[in-house]
Amino acid sequence: MHTGEVRGERIVIVGAGRVGTSIAVAIHKAGLEVAAIVDVQAARAQRCAVLSGAASVSSSPAELPPAVSYVILAVPDDALPHVVAALARSTVLQPGVAVAHTCGALASTVLAPLRTKGVAVASMHPIMTFSGGEDDWQSWKGTYVSLEGDEDAVRRAIALLRRLEAIPVELPTAQKVLYHVACVFVSNYVVAMHASAVALLARLGFDEDTATRMLAPLLRQTVRNLEAQGAARALTGPIVRGDLHTVQQHLLALQDQPELAAAYAALGRVCVLIARQQKATSPESLQAIDDLLAGYLSCRSPQDTTPGK
């Protein structure tokens, strides 16, 4: 099949974790065939098969059912080369089959050994985080999914994703890592920043649940502002106001937690860049704040760091 038509694809999912299970169920709900689920954990594979209507389960990618046409490798980054090697040694892949992996940082080039079998390869990474719940499959609708790789594998992935009501976007293969860094910033690092804020509130006596509830409306509104206005207009707070004294006090309050202070200073410098786009604060005020933060990151104490020194 080389037309991009998704009807008739017999799809195998290797990896029954959060991503693998969610896409398997989404494919099933879209009326397409999940031919098999492969996972080293039998119970996990069986659960995914039940949810996705898969006809068979296996513990090895070298044991796929016949007439497979599209294989999705939803395994961790570190496991992917081992899975590829197992497939390359096997006889289960025939010319005309397409194989795509869902890893974020790795490009389709990790699948290059499979091309010797006449297989087209691609990477297919959803810009979404999955919880592991049974309704995760619904998250594919409206989610952007990055694609890069061989033309045939990408074209057929686009057809599949459109059936799932996802939004495919193509990337240059050489820039896959940079793309993934962007995803890490907006997902993993937001979680890290939230955890840091909760830990700071814990020092004031708030338990984790209360602190999370306190911060949740702020977090939600920030996301709404970003979507509606973009970063430059959404930025608020002491840096965009040019409030040098407040930033100094923040650094002093964090002096017993150097890791958080360094993160605060590094992100603060990014805020200075964004604030300059607003053009609502004098360049001199923003430069003073940037000098303060840069000095802190150079391992000088905030008491000793004065603008212009």
C-alpha positions in Angstrom: 0.0 0.0 0.0 1.6 3.2 -1.1 -1.3 5.6 -1.6 -1.7 6.9 2.0 -5.0 5.2 2.3 -5.4 3.8 5.8 -8.3 1.4 5.0 -7.0 -2.2 5.1 -3.9 -1.6 7.2 -3.2 -4.4 9.7 -1.5 -2.5 12.5 0.7 -4.0 15.2 1.6 -2.1 18.4 4.8 -3.0 20.1 4.8 -1.6 23.6 1.7 -1.6 25.8 2.6 1.3 28.0 0.7 4.6 28.1 1.4 5.7 24.6 1.1 2.3 23.0 -2.2 1.5 24.8 -3.7 4.9 24.0 -3.0 4.7 20.3 -4.0 1.1 20.1 -7.4 1.9 21.6 -7.7 5.1 19.5 -7.1 3.0 16.3 -9.7 0.5 17.4 -12.3 3.2 18.2 -11.7 4.7 14.7 -12.8 1.4 13.2 -9.4 0.2 12.1 -7.7 -3.1 12.8 -5.2 -3.7 15.6 -3.8 -7.1 14.5 -1.6 -7.7 17.6 -0.1 -6.2 20.8 3.5 -7.0 21.7 4.9 -6.4 25.2 7.3 -8.3 27.4 4.8 -7.9 30.3 2.1 -10.4 29.5 -0.6 -8.8 31.7 0.0 -5.4 30.2 -0.2 -6.8 26.7 -3.4 -8.7 27.5 -5.0 -5.5 29.0 -4.1 -3.5 25.9 -5.5 -6.3 23.6 -8.8 -6.4 25.4 -9.2 -2.6 25.2 -8.1 -2.4 21.6 -9.8 -5.5 20.2 -6.5 -6.9 19.1 -6.7 -10.5 17.9 -3.4 -11.7 19.4 -0.7 -10.9 21.9 3.0 -11.7 21.9 6.0 -11.1 24.1 8.5 -10.7 21.2 8.5 -8.3 18.2 9.9 -11.2 16.2 6.5 -13.0 16.6 4.1 -10.9 14.6 1.0 -12.2 12.9 1.1 -12.6 9.1 0.2 -9.9 6.6 1.1 -7.1 8.9 1.3 -3.7 7.1 2.1 -1.1 9.7 4.1 -1.5 12.9 4.1 1.1 15.6 7.0 0.9 18.1 5.8 2.6 21.3 8.7 1.6 23.5 11.1 3.7 25.6 14.0 5.4 23.9 16.6 3.1 25.5 14.7 -0.1 24.4 14.2 1.0 20.8 17.6 -0.1 19.4 17.1 -3.6 20.9 13.6 -3.9 19.4 14.9 -2.8 16.0 17.7 -5.4 16.2 15.2 -8.1 17.0 13.0 -7.1 14.0 16.0 -6.9 11.8 17.1 -10.4 12.7 13.6 -11.8 12.2 11.6 -12.7 9.0 8.3 -11.1 10.1 8.7 -7.8 8.1 8.1 -8.0 4.4 8.7 -5.4 1.7 6.0 -2.7 1.7 5.5 -2.8 5.5 5.9 0.6 7.3 7.4 0.9 10.7 7.2 4.0 12.9 8.4 4.7 16.4 6.8 7.1 18.9 10.0 8.3 20.7 10.4 12.0 21.0 14.2 12.6 20.8 15.1 9.9 18.4 14.7 10.3 14.7 13.6 7.7 12.2 17.3 7.0 11.4 17.3 4.6 14.4 15.1 2.4 12.3 17.6 2.4 9.4 18.5 -1.3 9.8 14.9 -2.2 8.8 15.2 -0.5 5.4 17.3 -3.5 4.1 14.0 -5.5 4.3 12.2 -3.1 2.0 10.5 -1.4 4.9 9.7 2.3 5.0 10.4 4.0 8.4 9.3 7.1 10.2 9.0 8.6 13.7 5.6 9.6 15.0 5.6 11.5 18.3 2.5 12.9 19.9 2.8 16.3 21.5 0.8 15.1 24.5 1.2 13.5 27.9 -0.8 10.4 28.8 -1.9 9.4 32.3 -2.4 5.7 31.7 -6.2 5.9 32.2 -8.6 4.0 29.9 -9.8 7.3 28.4 -6.3 8.3 27.2 -7.2 7.3 23.7 -9.5 10.4 23.5 -6.4 12.6 23.9 -5.3 11.8 20.3 -8.1 13.9 19.0 -6.8 17.4 18.3 -3.3 16.5 19.4 -0.4 17.6 17.1 1.8 14.7 16.1 5.3 15.2 14.7 6.4 13.1 11.7 9.6 12.6 9.8 11.1 9.8 7.8 10.6 8.0 4.6 7.9 9.4 2.3 5.7 6.3 2.2 5.8 5.7 6.0 5.0 9.4 6.7 2.2 9.5 4.1 0.5 6.4 5.6 1.0 7.8 9.1 -0.7 11.0 8.1 -3.7 9.0 6.8 -3.8 7.1 10.1 -3.6 10.1 12.3 -6.3 11.9 10.4 -8.6 9.0 11.1 -7.8 9.5 14.8 -8.6 13.2 14.3 -5.0 14.1 15.3 -3.1 16.8 13.6 0.1 15.6 11.7 3.0 18.0 11.3 6.3 17.2 9.5 9.7 18.0 10.9 13.2 18.0 9.4 14.9 14.8 10.5 18.1 16.6 11.7 16.1 18.8 14.1 14.2 16.1 16.0 16.2 16.5 19.2 15.6 20.3 19.2 11.9 19.7 18.8 11.9 17.3 21.7 13.7 19.8 23.9 10.8 22.2 23.2 8.3 19.5 24.4 10.3 18.8 27.5 10.3 22.5 28.5 6.5 22.8 28.2 5.7 19.5 29.8 8.4 18.0 32.1 9.8 21.3 33.2 6.4 22.7 34.0 5.9 19.7 36.3 9.3 20.4 37.9 8.4 24.1 38.4 5.1 23.2 39.9 6.7 20.7 42.3 9.2 23.4 43.3 6.4 25.8 44.1 4.5 23.2 46.1 7.7 22.5 48.1 8.1 26.2 48.8 4.5 26.4 50.1 5.2 23.3 52.2 7.8 25.4 54.1 4.9 27.7 55.1 2.9 24.7 56.4 0.6 23.9 53.5 0.2 20.3 52.7 0.7 19.1 49.1 -3.0 18.8 48.3 -3.8 22.3 49.5 -0.8 23.8 47.8 -1.8 22.1 44.5 -5.3 23.5 44.8 -4.0 27.0 45.6 -1.7 27.0 42.5 -4.1 25.3 40.1 -6.2 28.4 39.1 -3.0 30.4 38.5 -1.6 27.6 36.3 -4.8 27.2 34.3 -5.2 31.0 33.7 -1.6 31.2 32.7 -2.1 28.5 30.0 -5.3 30.3 28.8 -3.4 33.6 28.6 -0.6 31.9 26.6 -3.1 30.4 24.2 -5.1 33.7 23.7 -2.2 36.2 23.8 1.1 34.6 23.2 4.1 34.7 25.6 5.0 38.4 25.3 1.5 39.6 26.4 0.9 36.8 28.8 4.0 37.5 30.9 3.2 39.2 34.2 5.1 39.6 37.5 8.1 41.5 38.9 10.4 41.2 36.0 8.1 42.6 33.4 7.3 45.4 35.9 11.1 46.1 36.2 10.9 45.5 40.0 14.6 44.9 40.8 14.1 44.9 44.6 11.5 42.1 44.4 13.8 40.0 42.3 16.6 40.6 44.8 14.4 39.5 47.7 13.4 36.4 45.8 17.0 35.4 45.4 17.7 36.0 49.1 14.7 33.9 50.1 16.1 31.0 48.0 19.7 31.3 49.2 19.4 28.1 51.2 18.2 26.2 48.1 20.8 26.9 45.5 19.3 24.6 42.8 16.0 26.4 42.9 17.8 29.8 43.0 19.8 28.9 39.9 16.6 27.8 38.1 14.9 31.0 39.2 17.8 33.1 37.9 18.1 31.2 34.6 14.3 31.4 33.9 14.3 35.0 35.0 16.8 35.9 32.3 14.4 34.3 29.8 11.6 36.4 31.2 13.8 39.5 30.6 14.0 38.6 27.0 10.2 38.2 26.8 9.7 41.5 28.7 11.8 43.4 26.2 9.2 42.4 23.6 6.4 44.0 25.6 8.3 47.4 25.5 6.3 48.4 28.6 9.4 48.6 30.9 12.4 50.8 30.5 15.4 49.0 28.9 17.6 50.2 31.8 15.3 48.5 34.4 15.3 45.3 32.5 19.1 45.4 32.1 19.6 45.9 35.8 17.5 42.8 36.5 19.4 40.8 33.9 22.7 41.9 35.4 21.6 40.8 38.8 20.4 37.4 37.5 23.5 36.9 35.4 25.7 37.7 38.4 23.9 35.2 40.5 24.4 32.5 37.9 28.1 33.4 38.0 28.1 32.2 41.6 28.1 35.6 43.3 25.9 36.1 46.4 22.8 38.1 45.7 23.9 40.5 48.5 27.1 41.2 46.6 25.5 41.4 43.2 24.6 44.9 42.2 23.7 46.1 38.7 26.6 47.4 36.8 29.3 45.8 39.0 
